Amino acid sequence: MQKPVISSIPDTPGVYLFKDAAGRILYVGKAKHLRRRVASYFREAVEGAPPPQTPKTLAMLRQAERLDTLSTTTEKEALLLEASLIKKHRPRYNIVLRDDKQYVLFRLQKKHPYPRLDIVRAVRRDGAQYYGPFASAGAARATWKAIHRAFPLRRCTDRALENRVRPCLYHFIGQCLAPCVFDVPRDDYAALVHRVEMLLSGRSGELVGQLRGEMESASESLEFERAALLRDQIRAVERTVERQAAVLPGGGDLDVVGIVDTGGGLGLGVLFVRQGAVLDGRAFLWPGLGFEEAPELLLSFLGQFYGPHSAIPARIVVPWLPVTDGVDGVGADDDAPLPPQAATDMSLRAIEETLADLRGGPVRIVAPRSPEENRLVDMAAANAREHARRETEAPLPDLLARALHLSAPVRRVEAVDISHTGGRSTRAGMVVFEDGRPVRDAWRAYAFDRPADHSAAYPAAHPTDHPADHETPTFTAGDDYAALAEWARRRIASGPPWPDLVLIDGGRGQLSAVHRAIREAGGEGLFALASIAKARTGDGRADRRAGNVADRVFLPGRANPLPLRDGAPELLFLQHVRDAVHDFAIGRHRRARAGAALTGELQRVEGVGPKTARLLWDRFGTLAAMREADEKELAEVPGIGPRRARQIHQRLKEMDTTRRR
């Protein structure tokens, strides 16, 4: 790229964009002084001095044909704009954090007289207390269940609490005090909430001591049932905290970042430390980067990892503070451009200000200041190194191809499962994974119990299971093999994109049924087939425990299951896909059953028969949406005039009033 006219570039904060001949963005950067930053890209090399640019920057400049700039008022605005553009365009030469996942947190609603502990993925300024984050939703949910078994807080929503007329099942198994129905003393409930707060805030030792004292007191008073309850709570607390390692004797909340050069790229690990204990962590790998690009990686990570709904601590510990090298006016001569990769105190300050706005309180980015924090940085780097080792092993598509005896990598996997109750509301759920990740927009549910005018499949994001595009089944209700065969015919009829593998939740019988139907539909050879069957318990029933290593994988024409190693990555992935489609199919089946019940309730409205109910259902999706609709919206439904809409609206209001009593 030819050097631009430097004097034409504004000397203000902003972002700059290098673009190729086709106008595609190659790199997005920010600067407090755009003119100086852009000039630094075109600095001549000095003999005997280190190269002014990294190899990656030189490669980008060779492809760049155009430079655009966008001015902002402050460097903080430039930082936000840079992060937004990187996430939107994912430029080839930027360090992009490919992790848009919102981590799991616990939220305790302190403002409600009967607080509820629930699991969320976003921090909001709503007066609630948040605990986390957890990278593993499964581990967080297991902890949440253990807390509820020990401390019977309510689980229902505020609306359910206000409208419930009898206790839920959790009350009858001793896991809820049922404040929805009974007059639970607020002091008793507040004591439970306080114990949960102590557990989640890292005061587990104090909590156990308090519970043990109450247990001994209850035992001396011959209150043996209460003593047994307190004993169970002590055990639950000890089991919950035994998985967390205390790393800071004085406690404290911080995130710790470690960076490591793996030889094939840069790895970065982050640990979430809450109340002095390591709660969870994550690791990332950027292949092809050298350690000279670590400062840019660190700043890019901090700018992209934390968002508006993240749990941001007051301190973020990094392995070292980027060296101030005079860029953007910190001790620099106005006419002396400096390397664009040099990180500055001003950049860190802008990131701190941005994170402070998101957190609603001060945030400091600091270097380790104690031996304990140095050990945490080393631990984060070690996690990043281990993550890089796993990532550089044979990729999952190749492992699947090798395990299933296929010639090409398995990148796209579709899985299918059938769910019904006595043959009613039969649903086939289909999930899609690409390169090991779920593609939820492509998930589909197929219905087999209603007549149709159009296609059989509809998006999983559809709010109901009552579209008008279902087909009449051609098989006996409750016949899973025939339902799978019907799904196979519809899948072939729907056309590409074709998967590399179709996975069936079942054994040899289900696999044969699908294989035969695909062959009859003319689709043989379009993709590979396999089935995965649950291991069997002693009495012959399927063992539905997640991750059971004894699950069996079958291929067409092969009598025996594949000899996959227990715990092998390819087997664990197939189990994960099978569990996902199983849960999805059951969920869509349950929604269909609930929809049938709601349709029956809707037909109780005067003047609403099956045909009108279907029109209303297709228009509004749920009974709740119908209740919220006004007369004008109801009258817009074909076949329903103003007078009929008035009757329906009045009846819906009466039903809602009756339900709330």
Rosetta blueprint (number, residue, H / E / L):
1 M L
2 Q L
3 K L
4 P L
5 V L
6 I H
7 S H
8 S H
9 I L
10 P L
11 D L
12 T L
13 P L
14 G E
15 V E
16 Y E
17 L E
18 F E
19 K E
20 D L
21 A L
22 A L
23 G L
24 R L
25 I E
26 L E
27 Y E
28 V E
29 G E
30 K E
31 A E
32 K L
33 H L
34 L H
35 R H
36 R H
37 R H
38 V H
39 A H
40 S H
41 Y L
42 F L
43 R L
44 E L
45 A L
46 V L
47 E L
48 G L
49 A L
50 P L
51 P L
52 P L
53 Q L
54 T L
55 P H
56 K H
57 T H
58 L H
59 A H
60 M H
61 L H
62 R H
63 Q H
64 A L
65 E L
66 R E
67 L E
68 D E
69 T E
70 L E
71 S E
72 T L
73 T L
74 T L
75 E H
76 K H
77 E H
78 A H
79 L H
80 L H
81 L H
82 E H
83 A H
84 S H
85 L H
86 I H
87 K H
88 K H
89 H H
90 R L
91 P L
92 R L
93 Y L
94 N L
95 I L
96 V L
97 L L
98 R L
99 D L
100 D L
101 K L
102 Q L
103 Y L
104 V E
105 L E
106 F E
107 R E
108 L E
109 Q L
110 K L
111 K L
112 H L
113 P L
114 Y L
115 P L
116 R L
117 L E
118 D E
119 I E
120 V E
121 R L
122 A L
123 V L
124 R L
125 R L
126 D L
127 G L
128 A L
129 Q E
130 Y E
131 Y E
132 G E
133 P E
134 F E
135 A L
136 S L
137 A H
138 G H
139 A H
140 A H
141 R H
142 A H
143 T H
144 W H
145 K H
146 A H
147 I H
148 H H
149 R H
150 A H
151 F L
152 P L
153 L L
154 R L
155 R L
156 C L
157 T L
158 D H
159 R H
160 A H
161 L H
162 E H
163 N H
164 R L
165 V L
166 R L
167 P L
168 C L
169 L H
170 Y H
171 H H
172 F H
173 I L
174 G L
175 Q L
176 C L
177 L L
178 A L
179 P L
180 C L
181 V L
182 F L
183 D L
184 V L
185 P L
186 R H
187 D H
188 D H
189 Y H
190 A H
191 A H
192 L H
193 V H
194 H H
195 R H
196 V H
197 E H
198 M H
199 L H
200 L H
201 S L
202 G L
203 R L
204 S H
205 G H
206 E H
207 L H
208 V H
209 G H
210 Q H
211 L H
212 R H
213 G H
214 E H
215 M H
216 E H
217 S H
218 A H
219 S H
220 E H
221 S L
222 L L
223 E L
224 F H
225 E H
226 R H
227 A H
228 A H
229 L H
230 L H
231 R H
232 D H
233 Q H
234 I H
235 R H
236 A H
237 V H
238 E H
239 R H
240 T H
241 V H
242 E L
243 R L
244 Q L
245 A L
246 A E
247 V L
248 L L
249 P L
250 G L
251 G L
252 G L
253 D L
254 L E
255 D E
256 V E
257 V E
258 G E
259 I E
260 V E
261 D E
262 T L
263 G L
264 G L
265 G E
266 L E
267 G E
268 L E
269 G E
270 V E
271 L E
272 F E
273 V E
274 R E
275 Q L
276 G L
277 A E
278 V E
279 L E
280 D E
281 G E
282 R E
283 A E
284 F E
285 L E
286 W E
287 P E
288 G L
289 L L
290 G L
291 F H
292 E H
293 E H
294 A H
295 P H
296 E H
297 L H
298 L H
299 L H
300 S H
301 F H
302 L H
303 G H
304 Q H
305 F H
306 Y L
307 G L
308 P L
309 H L
310 S L
311 A L
312 I L
313 P L
314 A L
315 R E
316 I E
317 V E
318 V L
319 P L
320 W L
321 L L
322 P L
323 V L
324 T L
325 D L
326 G L
327 V H
328 D H
329 G H
330 V L
331 G L
332 A L
333 D L
334 D L
335 D L
336 A L
337 P L
338 L L
339 P L
340 P L
341 Q L
342 A L
343 A L
344 T L
345 D H
346 M H
347 S H
348 L H
349 R H
350 A H
351 I H
352 E H
353 E H
354 T H
355 L H
356 A H
357 D H
358 L H
359 R H
360 G L
361 G L
362 P L
363 V L
364 R E
365 I E
366 V E
367 A L
368 P L
369 R L
370 S L
371 P H
372 E H
373 E H
374 N H
375 R H
376 L H
377 V H
378 D H
379 M H
380 A H
381 A H
382 A H
383 N H
384 A H
385 R H
386 E H
387 H H
388 A H
389 R H
390 R H
391 E H
392 T L
393 E L
394 A L
395 P L
396 L H
397 P H
398 D H
399 L H
400 L H
401 A H
402 R H
403 A H
404 L L
405 H L
406 L L
407 S L
408 A L
409 P L
410 V L
411 R L
412 R E
413 V E
414 E E
415 A E
416 V E
417 D E
418 I E
419 S E
420 H E
421 T E
422 G L
423 G L
424 R E
425 S E
426 T E
427 R E
428 A E
429 G E
430 M E
431 V E
432 V E
433 F E
434 E E
435 D L
436 G L
437 R E
438 P E
439 V L
440 R H
441 D H
442 A H
443 W L
444 R E
445 A E
446 Y E
447 A E
448 F L
449 D L
450 R L
451 P L
452 A E
453 D L
454 H L
455 S L
456 A L
457 A E
458 Y E
459 P E
460 A L
461 A L
462 H L
463 P L
464 T L
465 D L
466 H L
467 P L
468 A L
469 D E
470 H L
471 E L
472 T L
473 P L
474 T L
475 F L
476 T L
477 A L
478 G L
479 D L
480 D H
481 Y H
482 A H
483 A H
484 L H
485 A H
486 E H
487 W H
488 A H
489 R H
490 R H
491 R H
492 I H
493 A H
494 S H
495 G L
496 P L
497 P L
498 W L
499 P L
500 D L
501 L E
502 V E
503 L E
504 I E
505 D E
506 G L
507 G L
508 R H
509 G H
510 Q H
511 L H
512 S H
513 A H
514 V H
515 H H
516 R H
517 A H
518 I H
519 R H
520 E H
521 A L
522 G L
523 G L
524 E L
525 G L
526 L L
527 F L
528 A E
529 L E
530 A E
531 S E
532 I E
533 A E
534 K L
535 A L
536 R E
537 T L
538 G L
539 D L
540 G L
541 R L
542 A E
543 D L
544 R L
545 R L
546 A L
547 G L
548 N L
549 V L
550 A L
551 D L
552 R E
553 V E
554 F E
555 L L
556 P L
557 G L
558 R L
559 A L
560 N L
561 P L
562 L L
563 P L
564 L L
565 R L
566 D L
567 G L
568 A L
569 P H
570 E H
571 L H
572 L H
573 F H
574 L H
575 Q H
576 H H
577 V H
578 R H
579 D H
580 A H
581 V H
582 H H
583 D H
584 F H
585 A H
586 I H
587 G H
588 R H
589 H H
590 R H
591 R H
592 A H
593 R H
594 A H
595 G H
596 A H
597 A H
598 L H
599 T H
600 G H
601 E H
602 L H
603 Q L
604 R L
605 V L
606 E L
607 G L
608 V L
609 G L
610 P H
611 K H
612 T H
613 A H
614 R H
615 L H
616 L H
617 W H
618 D H
619 R H
620 F H
621 G L
622 T L
623 L H
624 A H
625 A H
626 M H
627 R H
628 E H
629 A L
630 D L
631 E H
632 K H
633 E H
634 L H
635 A H
636 E L
637 V L
638 P L
639 G L
640 I L
641 G L
642 P H
643 R H
644 R H
645 A H
646 R H
647 Q H
648 I H
649 H H
650 Q H
651 R H
652 L H
653 K H
654 E H
655 M H
656 D H
657 T H
658 T H
659 R H
660 R H
661 R L
